[in-house]
Amino acid sequence: MSFVRICPLAQLADDAPLAAEIDDTPVVLVRTGGEVYAMKDLCSHAEVALSEGEVHNGTLECWLHGSCFDLRTGKPTGPPATQAVPTYRVKIEDDEVYVDLDGSSEYGES
């Protein structure tokens, strides 16, 4: 595993998506329910930044067409999206957030 430091944990507000980039890969971080999640910052339906959307009950909603993606699995919870968004492993160490792109899956499960 190759974890990359993204930001201090304190920089992540609850239910407020944060855009980041790792080696030219757009990533969105979400802190909710005491957990931190990471997924590709690109809607699988419309190819727009998910980091501009809103968090609702463990999902991240795309601002353009309203598709919601499960933060744990990346799977859409309803149309119009039908394909999952890749998710990434996250670890918190010394109050810093790290993401592992190698722990990703094109099927949204990590």
Secondary structure, DSSP 8 states (H G I E B T S, - for coil): --EEEEEEGGG--BT--EEEEETTEEEEEEEETTEEEEEESS-TTT---GGGSEEETTEEE-TTT--EEETTT--BSSSS--S---EEEEEEETTEEEEEGGG--TTS--
